[in-house]
Amino acid sequence: MSLHPFPHLRLWRGLFALAILLVIVLSLVSNDSLRQVDFIGNDKIGHLLAYFTLMAFAVQLQDVSSDWSRAAFGLLLLSIVLEFLQQASGLRRGDIHDVYANAIGIVLGALTALTPARTWLLAIDRRISRTRT
């Protein structure tokens, strides 16, 4: 539960859900499709950045560390399930190293809770509200 007074909470939750959906889709499409859009050059860095972004976003939206723990667990579970689905689909191979990269991204994203960056989204949301009035 968010204790942050977000004026546009639905917007941010919707974007968070969209980001999760994007990770799911990108995790399940064929490798051939992904090679055409690989701008990072290293699969593991992409995994780390994706899960870092998701977890940092979860930290922004939630003000209670127990909610962060649930988000971290949910993202790690999602990561593991997606690796199994990749293997089962036959389009891609599941890779435990992807799960490790995702877990590192989750931990780094959670660490943003200890920095001033923890409230950046709230500051952006409030600024948007001021410019709209």
C-alpha positions in Angstrom: 0.0 0.0 0.0 1.3 3.4 -1.0 1.6 5.9 1.8 3.0 8.5 -0.6 0.4 11.1 -1.5 0.7 10.7 -5.3 -1.7 13.0 -7.2 -1.6 10.7 -10.2 -1.2 7.3 -8.5 -3.2 5.5 -11.2 -0.9 6.8 -13.9 2.2 5.5 -12.1 0.7 2.2 -11.2 -0.4 1.8 -14.8 3.1 2.5 -16.1 4.5 0.1 -13.6 2.1 -2.6 -14.8 3.0 -1.8 -18.4 6.7 -2.1 -17.6 6.1 -5.5 -16.1 4.1 -6.5 -19.2 7.0 -5.3 -21.4 9.5 -7.5 -19.5 7.2 -10.5 -19.8 6.7 -10.0 -23.6 10.4 -9.4 -24.2 11.2 -12.5 -22.1 9.0 -14.7 -24.2 9.6 -13.6 -27.8 12.1 -15.5 -29.9 15.8 -14.7 -29.7 15.7 -13.8 -33.4 13.3 -11.0 -32.7 15.4 -9.7 -29.8 18.7 -9.6 -31.8 17.2 -7.0 -34.0 16.6 -4.6 -31.0 19.7 -5.5 -28.9 21.2 -2.1 -28.2 23.0 -3.1 -25.0 25.1 -5.8 -26.5 25.1 -7.9 -23.3 22.1 -10.0 -22.3 22.9 -10.0 -18.6 23.2 -6.2 -18.4 19.8 -5.9 -20.0 18.4 -8.3 -17.4 20.0 -6.4 -14.6 18.8 -3.0 -15.9 15.2 -4.2 -16.5 14.8 -5.7 -13.0 16.6 -2.7 -11.4 14.1 -0.4 -13.1 11.1 -2.5 -12.0 12.3 -2.7 -8.4 13.3 1.0 -8.2 9.9 1.8 -9.5 8.3 -0.4 -6.8 10.3 1.4 -4.2 9.1 4.8 -5.6 5.4 3.7 -5.4 5.6 2.1 -1.9 6.5 3.7 1.4 6.6 0.6 3.5 9.6 -1.8 3.5 7.3 -4.8 3.9 5.8 -3.8 0.5 9.3 -3.6 -1.0 10.0 -7.1 0.3 6.8 -8.4 -1.4 7.7 -6.5 -4.6 11.2 -8.0 -4.5 9.9 -11.5 -3.9 7.3 -11.1 -6.7 9.9 -9.9 -9.2 12.3 -12.7 -8.3 9.4 -15.2 -8.7 8.5 -13.7 -12.0 12.1 -14.0 -13.2 12.2 -17.7 -12.3 8.8 -18.4 -13.9 9.8 -16.6 -17.1 13.0 -18.7 -17.3 11.0 -21.9 -17.0 8.5 -20.6 -19.6 11.3 -19.8 -22.0 12.6 -23.3 -21.7 9.2 -24.8 -22.2 8.4 -22.6 -25.2 11.2 -24.0 -27.3 11.8 -20.5 -28.6 14.5 -19.7 -26.1 16.6 -21.5 -23.5 16.1 -20.8 -19.8 19.3 -19.6 -18.1 20.0 -19.5 -14.4 22.5 -16.7 -15.0 19.6 -14.6 -16.2 18.0 -15.1 -12.8 21.2 -14.1 -11.1 21.4 -10.9 -13.2 17.7 -10.2 -12.4 18.3 -10.8 -8.7 21.2 -8.4 -8.7 19.0 -5.8 -10.4 16.3 -6.3 -7.8 18.8 -5.8 -5.0 20.3 -2.7 -6.6 16.8 -1.3 -7.2 15.8 -2.0 -3.6 18.9 -0.1 -2.5 17.5 3.1 -4.0 15.3 3.2 -0.9 18.3 4.3 1.0 19.0 7.2 -1.3 17.3 10.6 -2.0 16.3 9.0 -5.3 13.6 7.2 -3.4 11.2 10.2 -3.7 12.0 11.3 -7.3 8.8 10.0 -8.8 6.8 11.7 -6.1 8.6 15.0 -6.8 7.9 14.6 -10.6 4.2 13.8 -9.9 3.8 16.9 -7.7 5.5 19.0 -10.3 3.2 17.7 -13.0 0.2 18.6 -10.7 1.5 22.1 -10.2 2.0 22.8 -13.9 -1.5 21.5 -14.7 -3.3 23.9 -12.3 
